[in-house]
Every structure is written in C-alpha cells, then in structure tokens.
Amino acid sequence: MSFIEIFRLVINLVANAVYAAAVLLVTILGQNVLAQEISNAPDDGVTLADWAYGVAPPSPDVNTVYDIPGSAGPFTYGQIRDAFAPADWYPDDHPIMPEIVANGRYPDVWACALCHYPNGKGRPENAGISGLPVEYFVQQLKDFQNNLRKSAQPRKFNTSLMVTIAQGMTDAQIEEAAEYYGSMPWTPWIEVVETEEVPISRFVVGMYVPIEGEGAGMEPLGMRIMETPEDVERAEIMRDPRAGFIAYAPIGSVAKGQELVTNGGGKTMQCGICHGADLMGLGYVPGIAGRSPSYTVRQLYDMRQGSRRGTSASLMQPVVANLEVEDMINIAAYLASVDIEE
C-alpha cells in the first residue's frame, strides 16, 4: 500500500469517527430544537421562554446511576444511551440478541436495541418492529438502503439516520435482525384514551413529555394524537422497554376509524383484506393492530405523499390516495385500540 493510500485510509477512519460522534450528539440533544411550540406560557419580558424553542431540560450526567426493581440494573445514563452497547434491562424478556442488534457495528450502524429496544417495542418517534414478517422486515431495510423510504417531513432526521444505518448493514446482518425481531410476537402496550384536553407537554426527541411543576396544566388536544409515556422517567430517561404509553386521541376518533378500517367509509378499502381479519398480518403483509398510532399516521401520510416508496408502499398508494389527515388520525386511533390476544 502506498503512502497516499495509507493517508487516505487514515483520513476516512477519522472522518467516520467524527461523523458517528456528531450523529450521536444530535440524537441526544439536537432534535429538541425541532419541537413545536407546545404551551401558552408567557415569556419573562426579556428573553423568550424555553417553550418557544422547544428546549428540553439539561440531560442527566452520563455517570448518573439508575435502577429498576427486578431488572438487570443498575446502569449509568451513559450506558443507557450507548449507541453501540445500550443497556439491556430485562435479558430474560427476549431471545439472545444477535451482535448487530445488541452492539451494532461502529461507526455507522447503531445497535437496533438502542432505539427499537431489545424487545422490539420501539417508541413513538420510531417503529415497533417485533412480530413483523421476516420478508417484510428485510424489504424495508432494503428500501432504506435504496433511498425508497423517506419522510414527508424533512426535519424528521431519524428517518435519514435509518438510511445510513441500513446502508451500513450486510445482507446477513439484516437477515439476523429480521429473524430475531420476527420471532417475538407483538403484544399490547399502548392505551388509547379519547379526550378533549391533554397535559401541556414538551417535545423531546419525537415524544411528548408532560410538563411538571411550573408551566404544568391542560390544553386542547385538537386534531392530533398525543402519544406520551405512562411513566416519564422510566420511558424518557431509563428507556425501560416495559414502560408503556398512553395515546390521547380526539373524541369519536376510534368509532370513525373503525368504520374506515372495516368498511372503507367510501374512501378506502377494508384493511383486513390484506392485513388479515384480525389485523395481525397475513403472510408477507405486516400486522397493524395495537401498534403506535404516531407511527401509523406517519406511514399513511408518507405513502400518500410518495415519500415512502417500494413494493409494499406501491400497493398502498390507491388505499391512501383519498384519505385526509383526519381520516389517518381516526384509522390510527382505532388500530391502536384493537385488542390483541397475548
């Protein structure tokens, strides 16, 4: 190897290391600046309050120790957020994780378990991936690799991050992840609550977190779904994969969604034709019952806008073509409310 080639190799290694560090920093801190204004709290007359910028409170020190009774803890905050070896609170809840799921591959491929959890439950800002058909799972990562899965919201940077991660994975690693998560059935962990008012919240890395103390209160829900943790500390700080979520939805949305899902409502086709009578999937087609309504709305909208393409998305195009955003919210609310047999 010539001196020039060695020099180029060193430069590439350094660049990759810097890139990985920068992306990790953005994930932990950066997305907060993308938050929407979420309260009507007055500013102090001199400087704008944090709510105007979606600024979250400072993150805990990386050496802060957390524990959950009955878990494999304790873990430090740094271990919990480690992109290449995230804490596994409940090793007995899932099969032995493949290396790519538990540790990823430095510098571009983060451990799947960091964002989607070892049990595949995921969070409102990403996707629940346990119980998906292996073939479907593989195809989605291939679509990410080929830039066929993008977000209609360009500020949703973790979709772009998934492109980078997928492009760094080998076919064997994709297959291992698909088989691992596909081996675990999807189980309920989201409670749908219809309401007119919700807790005033801040937006943290794609998730609504109710404000406590000064600034706490209630505000109109409006036409949206607000998915928030049942236990804020366990979900937001400790990333506890057993900590479930509440999905606040507009009053009447579940019944309206049921009509659209089961009969088409004159706007679409019955979901059960492809996704199964119980909406738990049929062959290659994934289950859609009991999953994150935030994720469901994003995917319906992305497919309608043409941002999410690929084989499965192409089949969905005529299904979503006539849906308004309110229809998508109603469909997502109903699907998330569907009982699943454990």
Secondary structure, DSSP 8 states (H G I E B T S, - for coil): --HHHHHHHHHHHHHHHHHHHHHHHHHHHGGGGG----------SSS--GGGTT-------TT-EE--TTSS--EEHHHHT-TTS---S-GGGS----HHHHT-BTTTB--HHHHH-TTS---TTS---TT--HHHHHHHHHHHHTT-B--SSTT-HHHHHHHHHHHT--HHHHHHHHHHHHTS-----EEEEE-SEEE-EEEETTEEEE--STT--EEE--SS-EEEESSHIIIIIS--TT--EEEEE-TTHHHHHHHHHHH-TTTS--THHHH-TTSS-BTTB---TTS-HHHHHHHHHHHHHTSB-SHHHHHHHHHHTT--HHHHHHHHHHHHHS----
